[in-house]
């Protein structure tokens, strides 16, 4: 994707932003049912640590809402222009090999795979993180076998930095610098 065609956020605030095809709103308690459905899909969850129970997703939601309160950024619920829940994405602190990093993360319902939504949101998150939030760098953590997410980060100009193991899984770390 060259700079002339890369989607950029059209309107941005910390709580809400839009891209060409998506609207993102700060994660809230009323997103729980959509997140439960997303996390119960085995194909979606294959590279997210596995299927999550509703209770685990509730705890996940609480943790991520607290992240917003602590850091002023976090995960957003994603909706299509028609208002359909498409997935979740965000920018969040994460400890990797005993180092506090800030990662971009995204997960979409299967019906939205292969349509460029992940690239669109990765570009928007990168712009928000590096330009609006002025973070020094961002990382993407990808299971080694997740070729699609690796391509998304590469198209968003992230560079492969290293391999590591997280929670018993081989992953690669991609990074982009401001």
N, C-alpha and C positions, 0 to 999 in steps of 0.2 A: 504494500500500500504506500503510495507516494504522498508527500505532504499536501498536494493539491486535492486529493480525494479522501484524505483521512477525516472521518467525522469528528467534530469537536463539539463540546457542550454548547448548546445554544443559549440556555439560561441556567445560571448556576447560583445556588445558595448552599449553605451547609446542609440544610434539611431536605432540599429538593433540587433536582436538575432534570433537564430533558436533553435527549439526543434526537437525531432525525426520526427514529422509530420507537423510542422508549421514553417513559417517564419514570423517574426514580424518587421515592419518598423515604424519609428516615424510617427505619424499622420501628414498629410499634406493636403493642400487645395484640391489636386486632389483625395482625398478619399471621398469627399463630396457625390457623387452619390451613392457609396456603403453604406455609413452611412445612407443616406436618405432611401434607400430601407430597410436596417436593422431596422431602427426606425419606419418605417411605417407598419411593420408586427405586428399585434395585439398580437399574441402569444409570440413573442420575447419580446415585450414591456410591457407585462402584469406585470412583476416585475421590470420594469425600470421607473415607473411613468406614463405609458400609451404611446399611439401612439404619435409621434412627427411630427409636420408639417415640410416641408423642411426648412422653415424660422427658426424654433426652432433648427433644426439640424445644420443649418449654424452657428447660435450663439453658440451652443454647441461646434462645431468644432473650432470656434475662441477662445473660452474660454480655450479649451484644448491645442491648439497650444500656447497660451500665457502662460499656465502652464509650458510647456517645456522651454520657454524662461526665466521664472522666477526661476524655480527649477532645471532644468537640467534633468528632467524625466517627464513622463506623460503617455499618451495613445499611443498604437501602433495599426496599422491595421494588421490583421492577414490573412495570405494566406496559402493555402495548398501547398504541394510540386508541384502540377500541376499549381499553380499560381492563383487558384480561391479564391476570397474573402470569408473568413470564418467567420469573425467577428471582434471584437475589444476587447482590454484588456489593463490594465495599472495599474500604481501605481500613486496615486495622493493625494494631500492634500484635506481634507474635514473637515468641522466643524460639530461636533456631540455633541449636548448638551453643546454648548459653548466651546468646547475643540477642538483645531486643532489636527486632527488625520491624519494618512496616511493609505489609504485603497488600497486594490487590488480590481479590478473590471474587469468583463469580460461579454461579450454577444456574442453569436454565432447564425448564421443563423440556422433555424430549421433543415435543412438537415444534420447538423453536431451534433445534439443532440444525447445523448445516446451512443457515441462512445469513450468517455474518453478524448475528447479534452479539456473540462473545467478543469479536473484534471491535465492534462498535462500543461496547461498554468498557473494554480494556483501554481503548484510546481515551474515552471520557474520564475514567478513573485516573489514568496516568496524568492527564492534563490537570485535573483537580488536585491531585497529590503534589505534583511538582510545581505547578504554576500558582494555583490559588492558595494551597496550604504551605507552599514553599518548603516541602520536605526535601532533604538532601538526596534521597534515593528511595526507590521502591523495589520490592522483590515480588516474584511470582514463584510459588512452590508447586511443582507438578510431579505427579507420579511418573516414573520413567516410561511406563507403557502408554501414557495418555498423549498420543501424537497430536490430537486435535488441539489441546490446550497449549502444547509446546509451539505449534504453528501460530496460534493466536498471539502469544507473547513475542515470538520472533517478528511477526508482522507489525507489532506495536513497538519495535526497536529495542526490546529487552535483549540483553546478551547473556548467553549461558555462562554462569559463573563457576558452578561446582556441583558435585553430587554429594548427597548425604543420606542418612537413614532417619526417618521420622516414624515413630510408633510402629517399628518393625517393617516399614515399607521403604523401598529405594525410591528416592525423589531427586529431582534436579532443581537447582535454584537459578532463576534468571534475575537479572538486575538491570535497572535503568537509573542513570544519574541525572540530576538537574543540570 
